[in-house]
Amino acid sequence: MKRGFILLCITLSLVSCKDEKKVNKAFANHLESRLSQNKENIYQFSVKDLSGTDFNFADLKGSKIMIVNTASKCGLTPQYKQLQELYDTYKDQNFTIVGFPANNFLWQEPGTDSEIATFCKENFGVTFPMMNKISVKGKDMHEVYKFLTQKNKNGLEDSKVSWNFQKYLLNENGEVVRVISPKTLPNDPSIIEWIEN
């Protein structure tokens, strides 16, 4: 009798564990589904470029986008050259780059929007869209970067902008698909492959 009771208890506990796992999995799937339904895209944002003109991300629908925070006095500033070369190569193939100057890292972007525009043009011939200077971290983080760095908004992952020239890759639907380290060059083979496929 005791043995049967013990076996019954063990069986019931195994069944309830299985049921609990099923319930947990169903709940996780439900949460994932809700997150993807609430996932935002870049098209909701309108910003100003370096000349003060409105720039609407909705105009980029159907294009792959690289968003990069830039600085004029950083050891990584020469990446402007590769960014421009990448833009020149793929701008007619549904790809664009959008730069956001930011002064968040050791005050390496101290200039005004006008000074930044002159620096970019004179030193690197930059023609890809450059927005006005913003903050990419902290309490005054710009809304675009809240979207890029928060999983509950972008549906991919939480991230932090670790330094100048961190890159965010967005697909043709305006969704974040990859976060690229500042030290990874814009013409890295993995980025080229992503653009071409």
N, C-alpha and C positions, 0 to 999 in steps of 0.2 A: 504494500500500500504506500509506504513512505517513498519507495523507489519510483513508483508511478507518479506520485505527487511532485517529486523533484524533477522528473523528466518533463512533466507538464509545465512546471515553472520555467525550466530552461527553454522549452519550445516557445512558450509565450513571450519570454524575454527576447528570443531571437527574432520572432515575428515582429515584435514592437520595435526592435532596433532597425529591422528592414523597413518597416513603415516610416519610422522617423527619418531614415535616409531618403526615402521617397518624398516625404513631405519637405525635407530640407532642400532636395534637388528641385522640386516643383517651385518652392519659394524663390530659390536662386534664379531659376529660369524666368519667373514672373518679374523679379527685380531687374534682370538683364533686359527683358523686353520693355519694361517701363523706361529704363535708362535710354535705350535706343530710340524709343518714341520721343523722348524729351531732348534728344541730341540736337544741338544747334548746328548751324553752319555759318561760314564767314559772310554769306550774302546779306545778313541782317545789318552789317556795319557800313557806315559812311564816315569817312575821315577827311582831313585836309592834307593836301600835298605841300611841299616846301614853298610853293608860291601862294598858298592860301586858297587854292581851288579845291572844290569838293571832289572827292574820289569815292565812287560808290563800288563796293566789292561785287554787288549784283551784276555789274557790267562784265565781270570775269566768268560768268556761268559757262560751263563747258570747257574751261581751261584748267590745267594743272597749275598750282601756285606754290612758289617758295616765298615764305615770309622770313625776313632776317632782320635782327636788330644790329645797327651799325654804329661805328664810332670813328672819328677822324684821327685820333691820337693813340691808337692801340697797336700793339705788336701784330695784330691780325688784320689791320687796315688794308694791307696789300690784297686781301681777299676781294676787294672791290674789283680788281682786274679780272679775276676768274668769274666773278658774278656777271660782269659786263660781257665777257666772252660767251658765257653760258646763255645769257639773254640774247645776244646777237645770233647765236646758232639756232636757238629753238623758239624765238618769239613768234615766228610764223607757223609754228606747229602746236598751237594751243597750249603754250606755256608762258608764264610770266613770273617775274620776281618783283616783290614789293619790299622796299627797305623802310625801316623805322629807326631813325637816329635816336639814340638814348644815352643819357649821361649818368647811368646807374653804376658804372664800374670805374672807380678811381677817377671820376671826373674827366673821362677820356673823350667826351663830346661836349665841350664847353660853348661851342659857337651858336650863333643865331641861325634860324632857318636859312636866311639869305647867305650867310657865311658857309654853311654846310653845302648848299647848292653850288656855290662857286668852287669850293674845295673839290667836290665830287666831279664836277665837269672838267676843271683845269687839270686835275691830277690823274683821273682815271677815265675821263670821257663818258661818265655814267649817263645813260639814257633810260634805264628802267625806272619805273615809278618810285619816287622817294617821298615819303610822307613827312609831315612836320614832326618835330622832336617830341617824344612822349616818354613816359616812365614804363618800364617793362617788369618792374617788381615793386614790392612794398605797398604801403597804404594807398599811394596815389597811382597804382598800376592802371594802365589804360584798359578799357573794356575789351578791346581786341585781344590783349594779352591775358585777360581773365579767361576768355574763351579758349585761347590756345593752351593754357596751362592747367585748366581744371577739368577733370574727367566728367564731372556732373554736367558740364556744358558741352565738351567736345566729344564725349562718348568713347574716347580712346584710352587716355591715361592722364594722371596728374604729372606735371613736370615743373621744374623751376628753370628760369633762364639763368644759366650759370656764368655767362660772360658775353662779351660782344661777339657778334656773328654766329649766334645760335640760329639754327635753321628749322623751320616748320614746313613740312610738305603737306599740301592739301590736294585732294583728288578733284575730278571734274564736277563733283557734287558739292564742293566747298567744305569737305570734311577733312579733319586732321588725320593723316595716315602714318606719319613718321616724325620723330624729333631727332634732329641731327646735331651732334656735338659742335661747339664753336671751332674746334681745331680741325674738323673734317673739312677739307677744301670743297668749294662749290662744284668743282669738276671731278669729284670722286666717282670712280666707276659705278658704285651702287646708286648714286644720284642720277647719273647719265642713263643707266638701265631703267630706273623708275620713270624718267621723262619719256624714254623711247617706247616703253611698253604700256 
